[in-house]
Amino acid sequence: METIKQYSQLNKNIQRGIALGNFDGVHIGHQKLIKTLVQKCRLNNLQSCIYTFANHTLEIITGREIPLQITDMRMKQKIFKSLGVELLYLEEFNKDLMVLSPEDFIKDILMEKLNCKIVTVGFDYSFGYKGQGNVDTLKEMAKIYGFELCIIQPVVINSEKVGSSIIRKYIKDGNIEGANAFLGRPYSFYSKIIRGKGIGGEKLGYPTANVLIEPHHLVPQKGVYATFVRVNNSMYKGATCIGTSPTFGNHDIGMETFIIGFDGDIYDEFIEIQFVKKLRDQVRFNSIDNLTNQINRDVNNINAYLHL
């Protein structure tokens, strides 16, 4: 999959099918949309393309703090590629785009710049100045500009409509299994390993990988989780603790993972932590021995629960 950020990088002679949206989480509804796009593009000999924004629109429109991201752009790119997308166009959302009318967006960007022949969107997609454009607008524009429009209806699980907002709530509440059902895969946290305080290895006998938490990262509820950990393309079981290390008087939120069966120096490298199940809440222990005994039980439970 090719990723570009400038129209000058586009081959304007190539005809494309375009998927539009934010795709936070790339959940099963998004996946249905993207798979439909890829399938239709293959049948019609078009290049499959996702058009989305590199930054969050709310930063420009309202100046407010943006919602925490279920998937950052690195993770989105990995998932898009795995679904067979050929081109990702990352547009930098700015004030010029903010005031663009729905019809000008279709005419100037989709038609003239992207040479679009098929548009694929979700049922609730909105676009253009103040979100004035919607799927009804696209239906009218499809007649005028001659493109095929595919509208993907919502996916419903247990009477709940799959969406980024409910997935975000599940993750914040520690309901990883609920979030994963809507995502269609384990919720993943992809970030860099940083140096911690050395408590896990020196005092507990369980050296941990401390993950950098960036401001945009969506962090699950405090507690201990069964996880899979991808390190250098190899997968391991993991015990991931999110919290403040209250037993040692540390009140800073952190994420650290004991990677079962791994021994190596991975400082400053990126790893992927895939959350499978919350085992327990964070607890303050009266002694290091009690904490160590609980970690032993956690690791044994994870080994029994997870299967590679």
Helices and strands as residue ranges (DSSP letters): E 2-4, G 7-9, E 16-20, H 28-43, E 47-53, H 57-61, H 73-82, E 87-91, H 95-98, H 102-104, I 105-113, E 116-122, G 129-131, H 135-145, E 148-152, E 156-157, E 160-161, H 164-172, H 176-183, E 187-194, H 199-202, E 209-211, E 223-231, E 234-243, G 246-248, E 254-260, E 270-280, H 288-305
